[in-house]
Amino acid sequence: MLGGALPEQKINLDFDKVMFEEGFGKGGSKTATVSKSGTNYQTKDGFESGNINSIRIDLDGSVRGVYTNRIQRHLGTLAMA
């Protein structure tokens, strides 16, 4: 039989060996904890991060930054005369 175990195959597990003696870590402690499981759902509230792509100056002097994620932000205002 290829790719699997034979029906008469036996596996012996020895839980008395210390992990440190086996070379798998330090301390050799064996601890198991039980707790309730839960599911955390993630939601997105906002935009992905972006870098400034260009700066636009409107006719009224407003300076706007245009970002790679297509968001535009008011960066300041120039005095126009």
Order of alpha helices (4+ residues) and beta strands (2+ residues): alpha-beta-beta-beta
